[in-house]
């Protein structure tokens, strides 16, 4: 409910950091959000004026977790950014969290943030460390969707090499709390943060408690058994599971579905994940080094395949506007990606549909300089940049015209979407006459039931025809109920062409 009355203003005292500030704040009985917004804005302005320890200008609060607050700060003299983690003395895990600083200060690795300083006062401790630009692995997956298998393997090898480093130093360290929230993806490089749960191997004792995250942590951590490096093998397995399935792990889950049923990856990678996630440590990889060996072999094979595979262009066009070309093109991309093809949607028309989709989505990623929406890389406005690196390029031509015909026919697979309603036949017949001499075009009919399709087939003798099953959401996972059979049949041609 909104009010037509003018907003009233009055002076209010806002207490922040034990100092009272006077601000003019709009008061409305209908919109309390105005008051909250003003308090937030005042707090942000106040924060930007704070100087900590005579050298760090506080810019903003980056995040707040269960044990600490992290702030973005600027070193005044060096004019460089830092991340400052504040741990309150009142927190029950204060000593455990301070342990992170003393572990990190002795570690030197490109995937671990640098510790610059440790400060403390009566309120708690402050760990000043390298500011890492990027996003958590959790955000990376939620925005971009399930990565290609070669990226999953690349990330896994980076992570394994880092954990192997921790296990191999003079005083070996078990990380034990591997999870997507503790990994930053910065320019395709993983950075491991939050060492608050890490433990030194030589300081372990029987019955010791551990602070792993339920769902991601190895089972033996909950049993307070003596642990070894295989607990981190399990953690890597859970991260592989998350990257290959896209399924977030909740703390209240009693178990997870086997990767064989939910994973969008090869049989070899599923086998590696299953071995990492064995309940009994004796059945997992004996060491990170052995896991690295298997992943590196897959990395080499994946690189070889991506270098030798050709790019296949699939041209999709329609006989008239609003016949479902863009909708079907996105569905085709969705299916191709689910089958582990590196697929790109390319807008080869002037409709501006990609731009319209972007305006509707808040979280849009960038992948290979293309927009990434619901896990599908998209290239807008008929851009002609190099498309190498994609196995499949789905080209959306919109309405097929004589001007587009030559380019459309250059694709390896050509799909034409038609309508068969009385008011659509004029458009369909005109385009059919235009392409009559070309025998390698597949014809797809939209917005009709099985009876109508069989009737149409009588006039399409010797032509390869399909009916498009109804599905209102093109990003929806394709199942037997919404077109799986159609896409499986089209995929046969796809595989045949890619194996040539």
C-alpha positions as CSV (number, residue, x, y, z in Angstrom):
1,X,0.0,0.0,0.0
2,X,1.3,3.5,-0.8
3,X,0.3,6.9,0.4
4,X,-0.4,10.1,-1.6
5,X,0.6,12.2,1.4
6,X,3.9,14.1,1.3
7,X,6.6,12.5,3.3
8,X,7.2,14.0,6.7
9,X,10.8,14.7,8.0
10,X,12.1,15.1,11.5
11,X,15.5,15.0,13.2
12,X,16.4,11.6,14.6
13,X,19.4,10.5,16.6
14,X,21.2,7.5,15.1
15,X,23.7,5.8,17.5
16,X,26.7,4.2,15.8
17,X,29.9,3.0,17.5
18,X,28.8,4.7,20.7
19,X,28.7,8.1,19.0
20,X,25.4,9.9,18.3
21,X,25.0,11.5,14.9
22,X,22.1,13.8,13.9
23,X,20.5,13.0,10.5
24,X,17.4,14.2,8.7
25,X,15.4,11.1,8.1
26,X,12.1,10.7,6.2
27,X,9.4,9.1,8.3
28,X,6.5,7.3,6.8
29,X,4.1,5.0,8.5
30,X,3.7,3.3,5.1
31,X,7.3,2.8,4.2
32,X,9.7,1.9,7.1
33,X,12.3,0.9,4.5
34,X,13.1,4.6,4.0
35,X,14.2,4.8,7.6
36,X,16.3,1.6,7.3
37,X,17.9,2.9,4.1
38,X,18.9,6.1,5.6
39,X,20.5,4.4,8.6
40,X,22.5,2.1,6.2
41,X,23.7,5.1,4.1
42,X,24.8,7.0,7.2
43,X,26.5,3.9,8.4
44,X,28.4,3.5,5.1
45,X,29.4,7.1,5.1
46,X,30.6,6.8,8.7
47,X,32.6,3.6,7.8
48,X,34.4,5.4,5.0
49,X,35.7,8.0,7.4
50,X,37.1,5.4,9.8
51,X,40.9,4.9,10.1
52,X,42.1,1.8,11.9
53,X,45.5,1.5,13.5
54,X,46.5,4.9,12.0
55,X,47.1,3.4,8.5
56,X,44.0,1.6,7.1
57,X,41.0,3.5,5.7
58,X,37.9,1.3,6.0
59,X,35.9,1.3,2.7
60,X,33.1,-1.2,3.2
61,X,32.0,-4.4,4.9
62,X,32.7,-7.3,2.5
63,X,30.9,-10.0,4.5
64,X,29.9,-11.2,7.9
65,X,30.0,-14.9,8.8
66,X,29.4,-16.9,12.0
67,X,32.9,-16.2,13.4
68,X,34.2,-13.0,11.8
69,X,33.6,-9.8,9.9
70,X,35.7,-9.0,6.8
71,X,36.2,-5.4,5.7
72,X,37.8,-3.9,2.6
73,X,40.4,-1.3,3.5
74,X,43.0,0.9,1.8
75,X,46.5,1.2,3.1
76,X,46.8,5.0,3.3
77,X,50.6,5.2,2.6
78,X,50.9,2.4,0.1
79,X,47.6,3.2,-1.7
80,X,46.7,-0.5,-2.0
81,X,43.8,-2.6,-0.9
82,X,43.7,-5.0,2.0
83,X,41.1,-7.3,3.5
84,X,40.8,-7.0,7.3
85,X,39.2,-9.9,9.2
86,X,37.9,-8.9,12.6
87,X,37.4,-11.7,15.2
88,X,35.6,-10.6,18.4
89,X,37.0,-11.7,21.8
90,X,33.5,-12.5,22.8
91,X,33.2,-15.3,20.3
92,X,33.5,-18.8,21.7
93,X,35.8,-19.8,18.8
94,X,38.1,-16.8,19.2
95,X,41.2,-18.8,19.9
96,X,40.5,-21.2,17.0
97,X,40.0,-18.3,14.6
98,X,43.2,-16.5,15.7
99,X,44.9,-19.8,14.9
100,X,44.3,-19.0,11.2
101,X,46.7,-16.0,11.2
102,X,49.6,-18.0,12.8
103,X,49.1,-20.8,10.2
104,X,48.9,-18.4,7.2
105,X,51.9,-16.2,8.1
106,X,54.3,-19.1,7.5
107,X,52.8,-20.3,4.2
108,X,54.0,-19.2,0.8
109,X,51.9,-20.3,-2.1
110,X,50.3,-18.4,-5.0
111,X,46.8,-19.8,-4.1
112,X,46.9,-18.6,-0.5
113,X,46.4,-15.0,0.6
114,X,49.3,-13.1,2.0
115,X,49.2,-12.1,5.7
116,X,50.5,-8.6,6.0
117,X,49.8,-7.8,9.7
118,X,48.1,-8.9,12.8
119,X,46.6,-6.3,15.2
120,X,44.6,-6.5,18.4
121,X,42.8,-4.4,20.9
122,X,40.3,-4.8,23.7
123,X,37.6,-5.8,21.3
124,X,39.4,-8.6,19.5
125,X,42.0,-9.4,16.8
126,X,42.4,-8.1,13.3
127,X,44.1,-10.1,10.5
128,X,45.3,-7.9,7.7
129,X,45.7,-9.9,4.5
130,X,45.8,-9.7,0.7
131,X,42.6,-8.5,-0.9
132,X,41.5,-11.0,-3.5
133,X,39.3,-9.9,-6.4
134,X,36.9,-12.5,-7.6
135,X,33.9,-14.5,-6.4
136,X,33.5,-17.6,-4.3
137,X,33.2,-20.9,-6.0
138,X,29.6,-21.0,-4.7
139,X,28.7,-17.8,-6.5
140,X,30.7,-18.8,-9.6
141,X,28.6,-22.0,-10.0
142,X,25.3,-20.3,-9.1
143,X,25.8,-17.6,-11.8
144,X,27.4,-19.6,-14.6
145,X,26.0,-23.0,-14.0
146,X,27.9,-26.3,-14.2
147,X,31.4,-25.7,-15.7
148,X,32.7,-27.6,-18.7
149,X,34.6,-30.7,-17.6
150,X,38.0,-29.3,-18.6
151,X,37.4,-26.4,-16.3
152,X,36.3,-28.7,-13.4
153,X,39.5,-30.7,-13.9
154,X,41.6,-27.6,-14.1
155,X,40.2,-26.3,-10.8
156,X,40.6,-29.7,-9.2
157,X,44.2,-30.0,-10.2
158,X,44.9,-26.5,-8.8
159,X,43.2,-27.3,-5.5
160,X,45.0,-30.7,-5.2
161,X,48.4,-29.1,-5.8
162,X,47.7,-26.6,-3.1
163,X,46.5,-29.2,-0.6
164,X,49.5,-31.4,-1.5
165,X,51.7,-28.4,-0.6
166,X,50.0,-28.1,2.8
167,X,50.5,-31.8,3.4
168,X,54.2,-31.7,2.4
169,X,55.6,-28.8,4.3
170,X,57.9,-29.3,7.3
171,X,54.9,-29.1,9.7
172,X,52.1,-30.7,7.6
173,X,48.7,-29.1,7.8
174,X,45.2,-30.7,7.2
175,X,42.8,-28.1,5.9
176,X,39.6,-30.3,6.8
177,X,37.0,-27.6,5.9
178,X,37.0,-27.6,2.0
179,X,33.7,-26.0,0.7
180,X,32.7,-23.6,-2.1
181,X,32.4,-20.7,0.3
182,X,36.1,-21.0,1.2
183,X,37.4,-20.8,-2.3
184,X,37.8,-17.6,-4.4
185,X,37.8,-17.8,-8.2
186,X,40.1,-15.0,-9.4
187,X,40.7,-15.0,-13.2
188,X,40.3,-18.7,-13.5
189,X,42.7,-19.3,-10.6
190,X,41.5,-20.7,-7.2
191,X,42.5,-19.1,-3.9
192,X,41.9,-20.8,-0.6
193,X,40.7,-18.7,2.3
194,X,39.6,-19.2,5.9
195,X,42.2,-21.5,7.6
196,X,40.3,-21.2,10.9
197,X,39.6,-25.0,11.0
198,X,43.0,-26.1,9.8
199,X,45.1,-28.3,12.1
200,X,48.8,-29.3,12.3
201,X,49.3,-33.0,11.8
202,X,51.9,-33.2,14.6
203,X,49.5,-31.6,17.1
204,X,46.6,-34.0,16.7
205,X,45.4,-36.1,19.6
206,X,42.9,-38.9,20.3
207,X,39.4,-37.6,20.8
208,X,40.2,-34.2,19.5
209,X,37.2,-32.1,18.1
210,X,37.3,-30.6,14.7
211,X,35.4,-27.7,13.1
212,X,34.5,-29.0,9.6
213,X,31.3,-28.0,7.8
214,X,28.7,-30.7,8.0
215,X,27.9,-32.1,4.6
216,X,31.3,-31.3,3.1
217,X,33.6,-32.6,5.8
218,X,34.8,-36.2,6.0
219,X,32.7,-38.6,8.2
220,X,35.6,-39.4,10.5
221,X,35.7,-35.8,11.7
222,X,32.4,-36.3,13.4
223,X,33.6,-39.5,15.1
224,X,36.6,-37.7,16.6
225,X,38.8,-40.4,15.1
226,X,42.5,-39.8,14.4
227,X,42.6,-38.2,11.0
228,X,45.1,-38.1,8.1
229,X,45.4,-36.5,4.7
230,X,42.5,-38.7,3.4
231,X,40.1,-36.4,5.1
232,X,41.1,-33.7,2.6
233,X,40.8,-36.2,-0.2
234,X,37.1,-36.5,0.8
235,X,36.8,-32.7,0.9
236,X,38.1,-32.4,-2.7
237,X,35.7,-35.1,-3.7
238,X,32.8,-33.1,-2.3
239,X,34.0,-30.0,-4.3
240,X,34.2,-32.1,-7.4
241,X,30.7,-33.4,-6.7
242,X,29.4,-29.8,-6.3
243,X,31.1,-28.6,-9.5
244,X,29.9,-31.6,-11.6
245,X,26.3,-31.6,-10.3
246,X,25.6,-28.0,-9.4
247,X,23.8,-29.3,-6.3
248,X,24.5,-27.2,-3.1
249,X,25.1,-29.4,0.0
250,X,22.9,-28.5,3.0
251,X,23.8,-29.2,6.5
252,X,20.5,-30.9,7.3
253,X,20.9,-33.4,4.5
254,X,21.4,-37.0,5.7
255,X,23.0,-38.1,2.5
256,X,23.6,-37.1,-1.1
257,X,22.5,-38.8,-4.3
258,X,25.3,-40.7,-6.1
259,X,27.2,-38.7,-8.7
260,X,26.3,-41.4,-11.2
261,X,22.7,-40.1,-11.2
262,X,23.2,-36.4,-11.0
263,X,26.6,-35.6,-12.5
264,X,27.0,-33.9,-15.8
265,X,30.5,-35.3,-16.4
266,X,32.3,-38.2,-18.0
267,X,32.4,-41.8,-16.5
268,X,36.1,-41.3,-15.7
269,X,35.5,-38.2,-13.6
270,X,32.5,-39.9,-11.9
271,X,34.7,-42.8,-10.9
272,X,37.3,-40.4,-9.4
273,X,34.5,-38.6,-7.4
274,X,33.1,-41.9,-6.1
275,X,36.5,-43.1,-4.9
276,X,37.2,-39.8,-3.1
277,X,33.8,-40.0,-1.3
278,X,34.1,-43.5,0.1
279,X,32.9,-43.6,3.7
280,X,36.0,-45.6,4.9
281,X,39.3,-43.7,4.4
282,X,41.0,-46.9,3.5
283,X,38.9,-47.1,0.3
284,X,39.8,-43.5,-0.9
285,X,42.9,-42.4,-2.6
286,X,45.8,-43.0,-0.2
287,X,47.2,-39.5,-0.8
288,X,46.6,-36.3,-2.7
289,X,49.6,-37.2,-4.9
290,X,47.7,-40.2,-6.3
291,X,44.6,-38.2,-6.9
292,X,46.6,-35.5,-8.8
293,X,48.0,-38.3,-11.0
294,X,44.6,-39.5,-12.1
295,X,43.2,-35.9,-12.6
296,X,46.3,-34.9,-14.6
297,X,45.9,-37.8,-16.9
298,X,42.3,-36.6,-17.5
299,X,43.4,-33.0,-18.0
300,X,45.8,-34.1,-20.7
301,X,43.2,-36.1,-22.5
302,X,40.6,-33.3,-22.2
303,X,43.0,-30.8,-23.6
304,X,43.8,-33.1,-26.5
305,X,40.1,-33.6,-27.3
306,X,39.3,-29.9,-27.2
307,X,42.2,-29.1,-29.5
308,X,41.3,-31.8,-32.1
309,X,37.5,-31.6,-32.1
310,X,35.9,-29.4,-34.8
311,X,33.3,-26.8,-34.2
312,X,29.8,-27.7,-35.4
313,X,27.4,-25.0,-36.4
314,X,23.6,-25.6,-35.9
315,X,21.5,-23.0,-37.7
316,X,17.9,-22.5,-36.5
317,X,15.4,-20.3,-38.3
318,X,11.7,-19.9,-38.6
319,X,9.1,-19.1,-41.2
320,X,7.7,-16.1,-39.3
321,X,8.0,-14.1,-36.2
322,X,7.1,-15.5,-32.8
323,X,7.2,-19.1,-34.1
324,X,9.6,-20.1,-31.3
325,X,13.1,-20.0,-32.8
326,X,14.8,-18.3,-29.9
327,X,13.0,-20.5,-27.4
328,X,14.0,-23.7,-29.2
329,X,17.6,-22.5,-29.8
330,X,18.0,-22.0,-26.0
331,X,16.5,-25.4,-25.3
332,X,19.0,-27.0,-27.7
333,X,21.9,-25.2,-26.0
334,X,20.5,-26.4,-22.6
335,X,20.5,-30.0,-23.8
336,X,23.9,-29.9,-25.5
337,X,25.5,-28.5,-22.3
338,X,23.8,-31.2,-20.3
339,X,25.5,-33.7,-22.6
340,X,28.9,-32.1,-21.8
341,X,29.3,-30.3,-25.1
342,X,31.0,-26.8,-24.9
343,X,28.1,-24.9,-26.5
344,X,27.5,-21.3,-27.5
345,X,24.2,-19.5,-28.3
346,X,24.8,-17.0,-31.1
347,X,22.2,-14.4,-31.9
348,X,22.3,-14.0,-35.7
349,X,19.3,-11.6,-36.0
350,X,18.4,-8.1,-34.9
351,X,15.7,-9.0,-32.4
352,X,17.8,-8.0,-29.3
353,X,16.4,-11.0,-27.4
354,X,19.7,-11.5,-25.5
355,X,19.7,-7.9,-24.4
356,X,16.1,-8.4,-23.2
357,X,17.0,-11.5,-21.3
358,X,19.9,-9.7,-19.6
359,X,17.6,-6.9,-18.4
360,X,15.5,-9.6,-16.6
361,X,18.4,-11.3,-14.8
362,X,20.3,-9.9,-11.9
363,X,23.1,-12.4,-11.8
364,X,24.8,-12.6,-15.2
365,X,28.3,-14.0,-15.5
366,X,30.9,-13.6,-18.2
367,X,32.4,-16.7,-19.8
368,X,34.9,-16.5,-22.7
369,X,33.8,-12.8,-23.2
370,X,30.2,-13.9,-23.7
371,X,27.2,-13.4,-21.4
372,X,26.5,-16.5,-19.3
373,X,22.8,-16.9,-18.4
374,X,21.6,-20.0,-16.5
375,X,24.8,-21.7,-17.5
376,X,24.5,-21.0,-21.2
377,X,27.1,-18.8,-22.9
378,X,25.3,-16.2,-25.1
379,X,26.6,-13.9,-27.8
380,X,24.4,-10.9,-28.6
381,X,23.7,-8.8,-31.6
382,X,25.3,-10.8,-34.4
383,X,28.8,-10.2,-33.1
384,X,31.4,-11.9,-35.3
385,X,34.3,-12.5,-32.9
386,X,36.3,-15.7,-33.0
387,X,34.1,-18.6,-31.8
388,X,37.0,-21.2,-31.6
389,X,37.0,-23.3,-28.5
390,X,33.3,-24.2,-28.7
391,X,32.3,-27.6,-29.9
392,X,28.7,-26.6,-30.8
393,X,27.5,-23.1,-31.9
394,X,23.7,-22.8,-32.0
395,X,22.9,-19.9,-34.4
396,X,19.5,-18.1,-34.0
397,X,18.6,-16.6,-37.4
398,X,15.1,-15.5,-36.4
399,X,12.9,-15.3,-39.6
400,X,14.6,-16.9,-42.6
401,X,14.9,-14.5,-45.5
402,X,16.7,-14.7,-48.8
403,X,19.3,-12.4,-47.4
404,X,20.1,-14.9,-44.6
405,X,19.7,-18.0,-46.7
406,X,23.3,-18.4,-47.9
407,X,24.7,-18.0,-44.4
408,X,22.0,-20.4,-43.0
409,X,22.9,-23.1,-45.5
410,X,26.6,-23.0,-44.5
411,X,25.8,-24.6,-41.2
412,X,26.4,-28.3,-40.8
413,X,23.0,-28.9,-39.3
414,X,20.0,-26.8,-40.5
415,X,16.7,-26.7,-38.6
416,X,13.6,-24.8,-39.8
417,X,10.7,-24.2,-37.5
418,X,7.2,-23.9,-39.2
419,X,3.6,-23.3,-38.2
420,X,0.7,-25.2,-39.6
421,X,-2.3,-23.1,-38.5
422,X,-4.5,-21.6,-41.2
423,X,-3.1,-18.2,-40.6
424,X,0.5,-19.5,-40.6
425,X,0.4,-21.5,-43.8
426,X,1.1,-18.6,-46.1
427,X,4.4,-17.9,-44.4
428,X,5.4,-21.6,-44.2
429,X,4.7,-22.2,-47.9
430,X,6.7,-19.2,-48.9
431,X,9.8,-20.4,-47.0
432,X,9.3,-24.0,-48.1
433,X,9.4,-22.9,-51.8
434,X,12.6,-21.0,-51.1
435,X,14.4,-24.0,-49.7
436,X,12.7,-26.7,-51.8
437,X,15.9,-27.8,-53.6
438,X,17.9,-28.3,-50.3
439,X,17.5,-31.9,-49.0
440,X,19.5,-31.7,-45.7
441,X,17.2,-29.4,-43.8
442,X,15.2,-30.8,-40.8
443,X,11.7,-29.4,-40.3
444,X,10.3,-28.8,-36.8
445,X,6.6,-28.0,-36.2
446,X,5.7,-25.9,-33.2
447,X,2.4,-25.4,-31.3
448,X,0.6,-28.6,-32.4
449,X,-0.6,-31.9,-30.9
450,X,0.2,-35.4,-32.2
451,X,-3.0,-35.6,-34.4
452,X,-2.3,-32.3,-36.1
453,X,1.3,-33.3,-36.7
454,X,0.4,-36.6,-38.4
455,X,-2.0,-34.7,-40.6
456,X,0.8,-32.3,-41.6
457,X,3.2,-35.2,-42.3
458,X,1.0,-36.3,-45.2
459,X,2.1,-33.2,-47.1
460,X,5.8,-33.4,-46.1
461,X,6.7,-36.7,-47.7
462,X,10.4,-37.4,-48.0
463,X,11.2,-34.6,-45.6
464,X,12.8,-35.1,-42.2
465,X,10.1,-33.7,-39.8
466,X,9.7,-33.4,-36.0
467,X,7.2,-32.1,-33.6
468,X,8.4,-29.8,-30.8
469,X,6.9,-30.8,-27.4
470,X,5.6,-28.0,-25.3
471,X,7.8,-26.6,-22.6
472,X,7.2,-23.0,-21.3
473,X,10.7,-22.6,-19.8
474,X,13.6,-23.0,-22.2
475,X,16.1,-23.3,-19.4
476,X,14.2,-26.2,-17.7
477,X,16.0,-29.5,-17.6
478,X,14.9,-31.6,-20.5
479,X,13.1,-34.9,-19.5
480,X,11.0,-37.6,-21.1
481,X,8.0,-35.4,-20.5
482,X,9.2,-32.3,-22.3
483,X,11.1,-33.4,-25.4
484,X,14.0,-35.7,-24.4
485,X,13.2,-38.1,-27.3
486,X,13.4,-35.3,-29.8
487,X,16.7,-34.0,-28.5
488,X,18.2,-37.4,-28.3
489,X,17.4,-38.0,-32.0
490,X,18.9,-34.7,-33.0
491,X,22.0,-35.5,-30.8
492,X,22.6,-38.6,-32.9
493,X,23.3,-36.3,-35.9
494,X,25.4,-34.1,-33.6
495,X,27.6,-37.0,-32.5
496,X,28.0,-38.3,-36.1
497,X,29.1,-34.9,-37.3
498,X,31.5,-34.3,-34.4
499,X,33.2,-37.7,-34.9
500,X,34.0,-37.1,-38.5
